[in-house]
Structures are given as C-alpha cells and as structure tokens.
Amino acid sequence: MCGIVAYIGKKEAFPIVMKGLQRLEYRGYDSAGVAILNGDLNVYKKKGKVKDLLQFAKDKKVNGSLGMGHTRWATHGKPNDVNAHPQQSGDGRLALIHNGIIENYASIKEALIKIGHTFESETDTEVLVHLIDEVQRQDNLPIEEAVRVALTKVIGAYAIVVIDKKDPNKIVAARKGSPLVIGLGEDEFFMASDATPLIEYTQKVVYLNDEEIAVVNRSGDLQIKTIDNKIQSPFIEELNLKLERFEKGDFDSFMLKEIYEQPKTIADCMRGRMSAAEGWVKVGGIEASYERIINARRFIIAACGTSWHAGLIAEYLFEELARISVEVEYASELRYRNPIIDENDVIIALSQSGETADTLAALELAKNKKALIYGVVNVVGSSIARMTDSGSYIHAGPEIGVASTKAFTGQVTLLTLMAIHLGYAKGTIPRSYYLQLLDELENIPKKVEKILEKNSHIKYIAQEIKDATNALYLGRGYNFPVALEGALKLKEISYIHAEGYPAAEMKHGPIALIDENMPVIVIATNKSAYEKIASNVQEVKARKGKIIAIVNEGDQEIRKIADYCIEIPYTDEPLTPLLSVIPLQLLSYHIAIMRDCNVDQPRNLAKSVTVE
Ligand code: F6R
C-alpha cells in the first residue's frame, strides 16, 4: 500500500528511484511522483502508473545523486497529480513521501491554517510536511529533529522519507506501523518499503522498527533514534535474495509465473520439515514453543482476504487431525472486539506480506492479553514475522502479482504440516494415517504439475464463460474455503461478481440467482460428501445453470451432468485444497486476460494493505 524508494550516494538517483518504483508498483499504482535534489529540488508527479511518470519526466531536469519516489494507493484525496507524493512545504523547501494514514490530520490542518498555512492537496501527507516545516521554523531545528518533534504530535501510521533543500547531504526517514527498510551500499544508502528495489545493489539491510527515525548522509553515516530521542544501534541483516525471483522471466505476468511456480514453492515449504520415507515431520516454530502449543486451549487464526481462506482450511485441518478447537477471525473484526483471549490461547497470524495493518493490530491485542503469537508469513523480516513469539516462513519467494496464488498454497502446506505434526504428537491420528498423509503430501508438487498441464482445457472453458456477469462457486468441507478463494480470485482480477458458498447452503438463497447465464463452479472431489455434492449439481442443472465441475480423475457420475469438467488427481481429503485451487486460479487468470484486465495490478487493489 504505497511504495517508497529513496537514494543518496554517488550515482544518479533518478534511474535507481524509477526502477525501484516499478518494482514496488504492486503496492499501489494510481499515481506516482519523484523528487531529485541537486541544488534545486525538482519534483514531478503524475496520475497513473510509473510509466506515465517516466514519460512525463522525459525532458525534465532529473540529474542529481539524492532522490526519492512514491507510487500511491489513494487514501485521502482522489488519485490525481496534485494529491500524488511527494508533498511539499509551502515554500517548496521540504519534500515528503508517505505510506500510511495520519489520523489527526484534520485538527493539525485546522491549527496550521489558523497560523497562515495554505494547502493545495486533499492529503494528510501535505499536512504532515507543513507541520514539520512549522516545527523546524519555530525552533530553527535541523531537519531530523523537526521530523522527530513533529511526529510526537501525530496519531496514525506512517513510513515517511523527508528531504530538505537546505540540507542537501542527508535523507531522514521514520516509521510507525508501515514498513521501511534501509539498504547499505558502498558509500550509498537506499530506502524502500520492502527489500525488492534494493537487492540488485546490496544484500545488507536494516529494518527500521516502529517509532524509529533514521538519518543517512553522504559521508556514509547511518543514525537511528527513537521518537522519544533515544539513540539505537542499527541491526544489520544480510539478505539472501536473488534478483530473478523478482522478475517475470518468460511469463507475460507475475500472476501466471507464480501459479506455475507452485510445484516448486510447495516443495520448498516442505523441505527440511518432513520426510515420508523416514516417517517424520517437524515444524520448527512448534518445537520452539512446544509446551504452550500442544497444551493450548484453542487456536485463534487471524488473517485477511486470501490468507483468511487459508485459515478456514486450517480450521478443518487442526480440528480433524489434531482435535484442537479453532476459531478463524477476520483480523479487522477481531481487533475491535473485546475477545476473550488469555495465556491458554495460541493466535496464529496468516499473512503473505507480514505487513497487513489489521492483522498486526489483532496480534497486538492478543499479545496484550498474553496469548502466544505464532506467525505464518512469507516475507522474511516483515513486521509480523518480527513481532511473533514463534512462527514459520512459508518460503514461497516474492509474490508480486496482487492476487495471491502461491502464497495461499504455501500457507495451506505449512498449516497442513503443523496439523499433522500436532496430530501425531497428540496421538489423535494413528501412525498408519500419519505416514499416508506424509506420503501424499510429498506427491502434491507432482500432482500440481499434472493440473498445470491442463491449462489449455481450462483456457477453453474460460472462453465459454468469460462474458458472465455473475458466478457461483460451491464446495463442501475442505473445499468450501476453496470455493471462497475461487470466487475472490475471479472478482479481484476480472471484475465479475462472484460468490463462494458451502454447496448445501445454495438452496437457502443463492439458488434464486441461477439461470442459463450463471456459471456455477462446483468442487466435487470430496470422497466423503460425493453423493451430496452430486445432488447439489443436479439442483443447479434443473435450473439450467452452466456447471463447471472440478472432479477427480476417472469421475463417472458428475461428469454426466456437468457442462464442463476439469479432472484433478486424487489425494487424501485434507490435502485436496492444494490441488482443487489450482484450476480455479488458472480459470480466473484466463477470464481476466480475455476481458483485457491487468491481472498483476487489478484496479483499486494493492498488494500489501498497510492501512486500515
Ligand atoms: C487476494 C489477496 C488479499 C490478501 C490480503 C491479506 O488475492 O491477495 O486478499 O490475501 O490482503 O494480505 P496478507 O496475506 O499479506 O496479510
């Protein structure tokens, strides 16, 4: 949610900043801006994507070795040139980029207007830069001190970078609630919302903590202070990220690349955590807090969006395999309730980005109530990963497409490993079933590959239903959350309205919508409820709905009724989501492409939702 990049050093800043913004564009893409300091402070801003800004700045003065840029996902004020960042102080001396929301901006703005400030934009960010300017002028403070004092007056979330025309050898940054990472090069520094823009220059980084301010300068100095003025020693971490993981390679989109990566990412998630041949599974995060986890009264899973769907699958897994009582909560709801949580509970946060503001806030709440906090996260070093008591990375690698695909299957793989580990440790699954599940799990990557080979058949079905205005996804048991996920994928990238339902719930309402124009995608791979799902399919057929069924190889019965079938290999029921979601991802992808939609950057969305 908004991408920030900054550079100070000996190289030209503009190309570094622009390239960085393109890498961060998945965080927001409604407008972009850049500021380059070279005697003058040149600021260029444009509604639209980074490529529009590049075009706009083509003939402008962009040379200079200190600069910063921003790609925006609008919160306050519509996406246009004026509301784009950087925002500047009234005299144009300070420029600031911001990711987050200043909640008390209205009262600050009112006070500043009273003393003569005027504002051009509708943003909370412009208010913040005016406030810093005001504080600086009143007490003639250096820029870093003015930023610090101003931030003590601010309520909200922010990652900011500030430059001062009168202080041309430094950049100041601060964070609270929104991420910021500093890259350390040879006589140069980089700053960014995540490590993506930095890794082609350096693998040495410092993650700024909440309520910290960093100052970097040309002489190679990095200083970090807290907002209440305590000096901190920077903790330098070494990344191990390869550039090609951030590029599309031979694929037309990141989304398709990430769908195709799943055989590998699922295998990577299992690597070192299990061996079917040797009959063991071990999830390090569980081992680290074993007693509290094994004796937990219940698990509470907090997540948003696709991660929440993975959480719903985990509810089935933990209950069935480990007999642990589970509640799955939207983090945005949990954080504002007064939930009954105590030290006997384990809160599992699921998050690809590890930065989702609502999930972070729900964790804070649970932490204050003394629950054990467990993170299942993809982005290494992210805020959630750093605040948990224990946890596991899913090792899916960078997910750049805004619609989550490989992170979902990574989360489900990890949660399955956890459930099998706990089930066996608690004696709630017999050894024979335990070994069978491990064996099946190890075969999942190959089975996913087999489903990916059906791409052209899935594309053909997409062609048949691409003009629909509504779609219904049905599933039961483990496949009910997959139905929700299939519907979410379709709506977010193709803008077709879609709903996911437990198949049996259809007759309690949604059946009223079914006619010959309504595609109904039914996941019918459950052995345990096959007959019941077959009846649901009959009910749809009787109302002339167009049925697309996901069935197991060799299916006989549903094949006779469905208009189109996609066969997937058989696996044990707890593992079916890892297979049944793949054709749904591909179906959404093809429909979106056929409707001429941008699958990697769907409208109004952003990858990492760091605001409420
Ligand atoms: C959907 C999608 C979102 C995210 C949600 C949570 O494809 O990507 O629904 O799943 O915003 O994000 P994380 O997992 O980063 O907390």
Residues whose N, C-alpha, C, O or C-beta is under 5 A from the ligand:
A	BS01	F6R	C304 G305 T306 S307 L350 S351 Q352 S353 G354 T356 V402 A403 S404 K607 V609
